[in-house]
């Protein structure tokens, strides 16, 4: 019984960490979209703003994080891995895809400054 309770507790923490990471990625994408709709913002400035927001949120913002900007669409590809559940899942199911990256696509905003 104890191993099941411990694994369940760890699972709750892991899912909570995944949720918090997803929330931080969504916020970074929104911040990037806000920067993208400004008239003077270019792709380099938007990318820098997104990476700054990721850093402030405590997430990595290095080259492993993919950021693509198309107009006012921002896509962030963040390689999230479970700390405990991934090795357990790979033991239980060989070839498990638990470590595949979380991709957050969010925030399309219209630029109404010219209207």
N, C-alpha and C positions, 0 to 999 in steps of 0.2 A: 504494500500500500504506500509506503514512504517514497519509493522511486517514482510512482505515478504522481504523487502530490508535488514532489520536487520538480519533476519535468513539467507539470502543469503550471507551477509558479514561475519557472524560468520562461515557459512559453508566453505567459502573460506579460512579463517584462520585455521579452523580445518583440512581441506584437506592439506593445506600447512604444518601444524605441522606433519601430518601423513607421508607426503612425506619426510620431513626432518628426521623423525625418521627412516624411511625405508632406507634412504641414509646412515645414521650413522650406522645402523645395517649391511648394506652391507659392509661398510668400516671396521667395526670391524671383520666381517667374513673373509674379505680379509687379514687383518692383522694376524688373527689367522691361516689362511691357509699358509701364508708366514712363520710363526713360525713353523707350522707342517711339512713343507718340509725340514727344517733344520735337519741335521743328529743328533744333540744332543738334540733336543726338545722332551719333553715328554708331555703327555696329561695335566698334572698339569700346566706346564709352558705355554702351549698353552691357556688353560682356563684362567690363570692369565693375559695373554697378551690381550685376548678378553675383559675380564672384566675391565682391565685398559683403554682400548680404549673406551668402553662404558662410563666409568666414565668421561674421558676427553671430550667426546661428550655431556656431560650433561644428559645422560640417567642413569636410575638406573642399578645397576650391582649386586643386591643382589640375594638371593635364588629364587626369583620369575622368574628370567631370566634363561631359560634352555639352556645349551650349550652342544652339543654333537659333539665329534670328532671321525671320523672313517677314519683312514689313513690321506689323505689330504682333506677329505670332512668335512666341518664345517657347522653345523646347529645351528642357534640361534632361540629360541622361546621367543619372547618378548611380554609380556601382555600389549598391547597398548589399551588405552581407549580414546574415544572422551570425551571432558570435557562438552560440551554443547549439541552436537548432539545426544549423547547416550540417555540422559533422554528424549529428544524430540522424538526420534525414538521409544523409549519404550512406550511413551504416545500414539503415532500414531499407532504403530503395536505391540500388546502385544506379548511377547516372542521373541522380536527382538534379533538377534545375533550380534548386532553392537559391543558388547564388547569382541568378540572372539579375541584371540591373533593373531598378525601378525607373520608369520613364514617366515624367510628369510633363504634360502639355497643358498649358492653361493660359487664360487671360488674353483675350482679343479685345482691344479697346479701339474705338474710333477716334480719329483725330478731328475734332470739330473746331479747331482754332481758326480755320479759314472760312468757316460757314457763318 
